[in-house]
Amino acid sequence: MRCAIAGGGIGGLATALSLHAAGLRDVVVWEATSEIRELGVGINLLPHAVRELTELGLDEALAARGIATAQLSYHTKRGERIWQEPRGRAAGYRWPQYSIHRGALLRVLYEAVCERLGPGRVLTGHRLAAFRDGSAGVDCRVERGAEAALETTCDVLIGADGVHSTVRAALVPGEGPPRWNGVTMWRGVSEAAPFFDGQSMILAGSFARRIVVYPISPTHRARGAALINWVAELRQGEARAMPPQEWEHRGRLEEVLEHFGGFRFEWLDFPAVARAAPAIFQYPMVDRDPLPRWRRGRTTLLGDAAHPMYPVGSNGASQAILDARVLAMHLATRGDVEAALDAYVADRRPATARIVELNRQVGPEQCMEIVEARAPHGFERIEDVISQTELEAIAERYKRAAGFDRDALHARPSYSVAGVT
Ligand SMILES: Cc1cc2nc3c(=O)[nH]c(=O)nc-3n(C[C@H](O)[C@H](O)[C@H](O)COP(=O)(O)OP(=O)(O)OC[C@H]3O[C@@H](n4cnc5c(N)ncnc54)[C@H](O)[C@@H]3O)c2cc1C
């Protein structure tokens, strides 16, 4: 079975590795950019995705490059603690949660693909431009800059080409651009003083104005320092012009300080962290409506191409990795490509649609909205504002919906295909 993957991002590379591990060895990845570059800032991998990467044999590489997140806490805009919970192994999961630079994760996946699949499997500077169902499979046209376009046929085409997917645009004509919710995000990575235990992720504020901060480098941690990923999010309203949807679009420090200068707590001086960033990026918070179907003939969608979601609850990259493993399992174990794609879509489409919807309602971070509404000027004891039972219920509901409820994850059979060497 010749499998072609459009897009060499997290989802595309995880798919190439998963197909290979499931015994499908004729795999090619077309990546539009001229090289695999370590772009982006921090990303979180939840235990359900780390399980998949562990079963792909990447546990040591991840441990060397990511911080095993041990704690997550939500705070008010004044820094008061609303909720704190253990994460990953500290929460009893068999697999850790990792906070990692997107570029480092991409590097781990890319090196594994090159080593296992051999040379010539990831073709950079190859942009899938068009495709159609032919008599022998999916006929694809791949543009290669100045070189003549490649015309080729594959048995299955996987659109892992991100939020502006060409494959999705062909499957859903007239859908238009992603939807913006009026929130602008400034992102950066800074060398700064560690906070808490050096393995904690924190959110502070409420959806209208909040920060997300976590360390991402074990080498910094080993020498008592911290490389800190941060995102500052501000809802300015859809009436304003949307920032460009380009991952490398630069934002300005002055804007961050103007809106987040007050986020100085005893345990974290956020303005100082922002000042230490060598570069600040700006991006709008966008998603798309869940689709009723992800398959046309022998073509399907995966990752952000299938289900772009708000970066709430740390799920974007994790869900792309789960897609990859489930798709590979079905393609390797069912004789018929279309039946395999249907089984994949049946497993993954409803699960991810639920997360897209939950993230629109701010997912597990709902507790921050409730506290801001009930006690906008602060409180003495959090119990007077929201009960422990209510807080626990919010956290557990999201974990179940996003597929990382601990007991369910431990009980679920592996997606690995038995007997493959
Ligand atoms: C440069 C970049 C930086 C990012 N930075 C962050 C970040 O800092 N934090 C965060 O949370 N998320 C970031 N993301 C998004 C994040 O990677 C995804 O939300 C998530 O990991 C799901 O991955 P994906 O593989 O589905 O999509 P992506 O990671 O977006 O990968 C899609 C890939 O497809 C390629 N592509 C697009 N069109 C075509 C085509 N027609 N033919 C061939 N290839 C094509 C793109 O160049 C890209 O490499 C970034 C994405 C990119 C591309």
The ligand as an SDF file (V2000), in Angstrom:
LIG
                    3D

 53 58  0  0  0  0  0  0  0  0999 V2000
    5.6640   26.7480   11.7730 C   0  0  0  0  0  0  0  0  0  0  0  0
    4.6520   26.3030   12.7980 C   0  0  0  0  0  0  0  0  0  0  0  0
    4.8010   26.7350   14.1250 C   0  0  0  0  0  0  0  0  0  0  0  0
    3.8730   26.3540   15.0840 C   0  0  0  0  0  0  0  0  0  0  0  0
    4.0450   26.7860   16.3600 N   0  0  0  0  0  0  0  0  0  0  0  0
    3.2000   26.3700   17.3260 C   0  0  0  0  0  0  0  0  0  0  0  0
    3.4110   26.7480   18.6780 C   0  0  0  0  0  0  0  0  0  0  0  0
    4.3530   27.4390   18.9870 O   0  0  0  0  0  0  0  0  0  0  0  0
    2.5360   26.3220   19.6270 N   0  0  0  0  0  0  0  0  0  0  0  0
    1.4500   25.5520   19.2790 C   0  0  0  0  0  0  0  0  0  0  0  0
    0.6600   25.1860   20.1500 O   0  0  0  0  0  0  0  0  0  0  0  0
    1.2320   25.1660   18.0180 N   0  0  0  0  0  0  0  0  0  0  0  0
    2.0740   25.5470   17.0230 C   0  0  0  0  0  0  0  0  0  0  0  0
    1.8660   25.1400   15.7310 N   0  0  0  0  0  0  0  0  0  0  0  0
    0.6980   24.2780   15.4440 C   0  0  0  0  0  0  0  0  0  0  0  0
    0.8870   22.8650   15.9550 C   0  0  0  0  0  0  0  0  0  0  0  0
    2.0660   22.3060   15.4020 O   0  0  0  0  0  0  0  0  0  0  0  0
   -0.3310   22.0550   15.5860 C   0  0  0  0  0  0  0  0  0  0  0  0
   -1.4690   22.6570   16.1670 O   0  0  0  0  0  0  0  0  0  0  0  0
   -0.3370   20.6120   16.0800 C   0  0  0  0  0  0  0  0  0  0  0  0
    0.9250   20.1610   16.4190 O   0  0  0  0  0  0  0  0  0  0  0  0
   -0.9450   19.6710   15.0410 C   0  0  0  0  0  0  0  0  0  0  0  0
    0.0270   19.4210   14.0320 O   0  0  0  0  0  0  0  0  0  0  0  0
   -0.2910   19.2200   12.5100 P   0  0  0  0  0  0  0  0  0  0  0  0
    0.7980   18.3340   11.9990 O   0  0  0  0  0  0  0  0  0  0  0  0
   -1.6820   18.8020   12.2830 O   0  0  0  0  0  0  0  0  0  0  0  0
   -0.1350   20.6640   11.8620 O   0  0  0  0  0  0  0  0  0  0  0  0
    1.1620   21.5500   11.6700 P   0  0  0  0  0  0  0  0  0  0  0  0
    2.1320   21.3420   12.7480 O   0  0  0  0  0  0  0  0  0  0  0  0
    0.6620   22.9180   11.3850 O   0  0  0  0  0  0  0  0  0  0  0  0
    1.8510   20.9560   10.3320 O   0  0  0  0  0  0  0  0  0  0  0  0
    1.3110   21.0810    9.0360 C   0  0  0  0  0  0  0  0  0  0  0  0
    2.4560   20.9670    8.0410 C   0  0  0  0  0  0  0  0  0  0  0  0
    1.9250   20.8760    6.7130 O   0  0  0  0  0  0  0  0  0  0  0  0
    2.7210   21.6630    5.8360 C   0  0  0  0  0  0  0  0  0  0  0  0
    1.8720   21.9810    4.6750 N   0  0  0  0  0  0  0  0  0  0  0  0
    0.8770   22.8750    4.5920 C   0  0  0  0  0  0  0  0  0  0  0  0
    0.2830   22.8170    3.3760 N   0  0  0  0  0  0  0  0  0  0  0  0
    0.9290   21.8380    2.6780 C   0  0  0  0  0  0  0  0  0  0  0  0
    0.7540   21.2850    1.3700 C   0  0  0  0  0  0  0  0  0  0  0  0
   -0.2040   21.7200    0.5440 N   0  0  0  0  0  0  0  0  0  0  0  0
    1.6040   20.2950    0.9680 N   0  0  0  0  0  0  0  0  0  0  0  0
    2.5740   19.8380    1.8130 C   0  0  0  0  0  0  0  0  0  0  0  0
    2.7690   20.3290    3.0630 N   0  0  0  0  0  0  0  0  0  0  0  0
    1.9470   21.3040    3.4890 C   0  0  0  0  0  0  0  0  0  0  0  0
    3.1130   22.8390    6.6960 C   0  0  0  0  0  0  0  0  0  0  0  0
    4.2560   23.4910    6.1840 O   0  0  0  0  0  0  0  0  0  0  0  0
    3.3710   22.1750    8.0400 C   0  0  0  0  0  0  0  0  0  0  0  0
    4.7020   21.7380    8.1660 O   0  0  0  0  0  0  0  0  0  0  0  0
    2.7630   25.5050   14.7350 C   0  0  0  0  0  0  0  0  0  0  0  0
    2.6260   25.0680   13.4130 C   0  0  0  0  0  0  0  0  0  0  0  0
    3.5610   25.4430   12.4390 C   0  0  0  0  0  0  0  0  0  0  0  0
    3.4080   24.9440   11.0170 C   0  0  0  0  0  0  0  0  0  0  0  0
  1  2  1  0
  2  3  1  0
  2 52  2  0
  3  4  2  0
  4  5  1  0
  4 50  1  0
  5  6  2  0
  6  7  1  0
  6 13  1  0
  7  8  2  0
  7  9  1  0
  9 10  1  0
 10 11  2  0
 10 12  1  0
 12 13  2  0
 13 14  1  0
 14 15  1  0
 14 50  1  0
 15 16  1  0
 16 17  1  0
 16 18  1  0
 18 19  1  0
 18 20  1  0
 20 21  1  0
 20 22  1  0
 22 23  1  0
 23 24  1  0
 24 25  2  0
 24 26  1  0
 24 27  1  0
 27 28  1  0
 28 29  2  0
 28 30  1  0
 28 31  1  0
 31 32  1  0
 32 33  1  0
 33 34  1  0
 33 48  1  0
 34 35  1  0
 35 36  1  0
 35 46  1  0
 36 37  1  0
 36 45  1  0
 37 38  2  0
 38 39  1  0
 39 40  1  0
 39 45  2  0
 40 41  1  0
 40 42  2  0
 42 43  1  0
 43 44  2  0
 44 45  1  0
 46 47  1  0
 46 48  1  0
 48 49  1  0
 50 51  2  0
 51 52  1  0
 52 53  1  0
M  END
$$$$
